[in-house]
Amino acid sequence: MSRWRLKSLARDTRGATMIEFAILAPIFFAILTAILETSLQFFAAQVMESSVYDASRSIRVGQAQQDRWTVDTYKKTVCDRLYGLFGDCADMHVTVRQIDDFQSADYSIPLDLTCEKDCDWTDPEVWTPGGSSSVVLVQVHYRYPSLLQFPYTPNRLPDGRALLSAATVFRNEPF
């Protein structure tokens, strides 16, 4: 090749934009996807929190005790308010228990966080909604599927799913 052709090739910038796009596009789309997934998880967590609060109202006013709800009835009530954001409510764990007072409310995760794969619930589901004027702690946990497997995803379980939690403590009405 002659010197003139080499200089001409070095000054040619017609494909620069395409090369820059090819370098930056995967990074841009990865960040965009991570933002969307994080937003979806925060939205799902808020919907679950609202659902737990609404379903717990039935316990607080005594309707769940009068209608003899079980943990499955409560779980179905929560699932009915999730608007399709959660695929299968079988990955949900519910604990409803009466406690002595508000100071004795302790929040625990019923899951072995050191598991390698297929993290199963370590504690059984509990249903003791209490009676009139009793203090009740409600905890709901859900293993939410994660599309991306970034190493530092918040609430990420070792099996790749995210752990969403909602809890409420209240005193039952005098029914």
C-alpha positions in Angstrom: 0.0 0.0 0.0 1.2 3.5 -0.7 1.7 6.1 1.9 -1.1 8.1 0.5 -3.6 5.2 1.0 -2.5 4.6 4.6 -2.9 8.3 5.5 -6.3 8.3 3.8 -7.4 5.2 5.8 -6.2 6.8 9.1 -8.3 9.9 8.5 -11.4 8.0 7.5 -14.0 8.4 10.3 -17.2 7.0 8.6 -17.5 3.9 10.9 -16.5 5.5 14.2 -20.0 6.0 15.4 -20.9 2.4 14.7 -17.8 1.1 16.6 -18.5 3.4 19.5 -22.1 2.1 19.7 -20.9 -1.5 19.5 -18.6 -0.8 22.5 -21.0 1.1 24.7 -24.4 -0.5 23.8 -23.9 -3.7 25.9 -23.0 -1.7 29.0 -25.9 0.7 28.4 -28.4 -2.0 28.0 -27.1 -3.9 31.0 -27.5 -0.8 33.2 -30.9 -0.1 31.8 -32.0 -3.7 32.4 -30.7 -3.6 36.0 -32.6 -0.4 36.7 -35.8 -1.9 35.3 -35.4 -5.1 37.3 -34.7 -3.2 40.5 -37.7 -1.0 39.9 -39.9 -4.0 39.4 -38.7 -5.6 42.6 -39.3 -2.4 44.6 -42.8 -2.1 43.0 -43.5 -5.8 43.8 -42.3 -5.3 47.4 -44.6 -2.3 47.8 -47.6 -4.2 46.4 -46.9 -7.1 48.7 -46.7 -4.7 51.7 -50.0 -3.2 50.8 -51.6 -6.7 50.3 -50.3 -7.9 53.7 -51.6 -4.8 55.4 -55.1 -5.1 53.7 -55.4 -8.8 54.5 -54.2 -8.3 58.1 -57.2 -5.9 58.6 -59.4 -9.0 58.6 -57.4 -10.4 61.5 -57.4 -7.0 63.3 -61.2 -6.6 63.2 -61.9 -10.3 64.1 -63.3 -11.4 60.7 -60.6 -14.0 60.2 -61.2 -15.5 63.7 -65.0 -15.6 63.2 -64.7 -17.2 59.7 -62.1 -19.6 61.0 -59.4 -18.7 58.6 -56.3 -20.9 58.2 -52.9 -19.9 57.0 -53.9 -21.0 53.5 -57.0 -18.7 53.6 -54.8 -15.8 54.6 -52.2 -16.7 52.0 -55.0 -16.8 49.3 -56.3 -13.4 50.5 -52.8 -11.9 50.2 -52.3 -13.5 46.7 -55.6 -12.2 45.4 -54.4 -8.6 46.0 -51.0 -9.0 44.2 -52.4 -8.2 40.8 -50.4 -10.8 38.9 -47.0 -9.5 39.9 -46.2 -12.8 41.7 -46.4 -15.9 39.6 -47.0 -18.6 42.2 -47.9 -18.1 45.8 -46.3 -21.5 46.7 -43.1 -19.5 47.2 -44.8 -17.5 49.9 -44.2 -18.1 53.7 -46.7 -16.7 56.2 -46.2 -16.4 60.0 -49.1 -14.9 62.0 -48.6 -15.2 65.7 -49.8 -13.6 68.9 -47.1 -11.9 71.0 -47.1 -10.5 74.5 -46.6 -6.8 73.7 -45.2 -4.5 71.0 -41.7 -4.6 72.5 -41.5 -8.4 72.1 -42.0 -8.2 68.4 -38.9 -9.9 66.8 -38.5 -10.2 63.1 -36.9 -13.4 61.8 -36.3 -14.8 58.4 -37.5 -18.4 58.1 -34.8 -19.2 55.6 -31.3 -20.6 55.7 -29.4 -17.7 54.0 -26.3 -19.9 53.5 -28.0 -22.4 51.3 -26.4 -23.2 48.0 -29.4 -24.1 45.8 -33.2 -24.5 46.2 -33.4 -22.6 49.4 -36.3 -24.1 51.4 -38.1 -22.5 54.4 -36.6 -23.6 57.7 -39.6 -22.7 59.9 -43.1 -24.0 59.5 -45.9 -21.6 58.8 -47.7 -20.4 61.9 -51.3 -19.3 62.3 -52.3 -17.9 65.7 -54.2 -14.7 65.1 -55.0 -14.1 68.7 -58.2 -13.0 70.3 -59.8 -9.7 71.2 -57.3 -6.9 72.1 -54.2 -9.2 71.6 -51.1 -8.0 69.9 -50.3 -9.8 66.6 -47.2 -10.0 64.5 -47.7 -10.8 60.8 -44.7 -11.7 58.6 -44.9 -12.6 54.9 -41.8 -13.7 52.9 -41.6 -14.4 49.2 -38.8 -15.7 47.0 -39.1 -13.5 44.0 -37.6 -14.6 40.7 -34.7 -12.6 39.4 -33.9 -12.2 35.7 -30.4 -10.9 36.1 -27.7 -12.5 38.2 -25.6 -9.6 39.2 -23.3 -10.4 42.1 -24.4 -7.5 44.4 -28.2 -7.5 44.0 -29.9 -6.5 47.2 -31.8 -9.3 49.1 -30.4 -11.9 46.7 -30.5 -15.5 47.8 -27.8 -17.9 46.9 -30.2 -19.6 44.4 -30.6 -16.4 42.5 -34.0 -15.3 43.7 -34.6 -12.1 45.7 -36.2 -12.3 49.2 -39.1 -9.9 49.6 -40.6 -9.4 53.0 -43.5 -7.6 54.6 -44.4 -7.3 58.3 -46.9 -5.6 60.4 -47.6 -5.5 64.2 -51.0 -4.4 65.5 -53.4 -4.8 68.4 -56.7 -6.5 67.6 -59.9 -4.6 68.0 -62.1 -5.5 71.0 -64.5 -7.8 69.1 
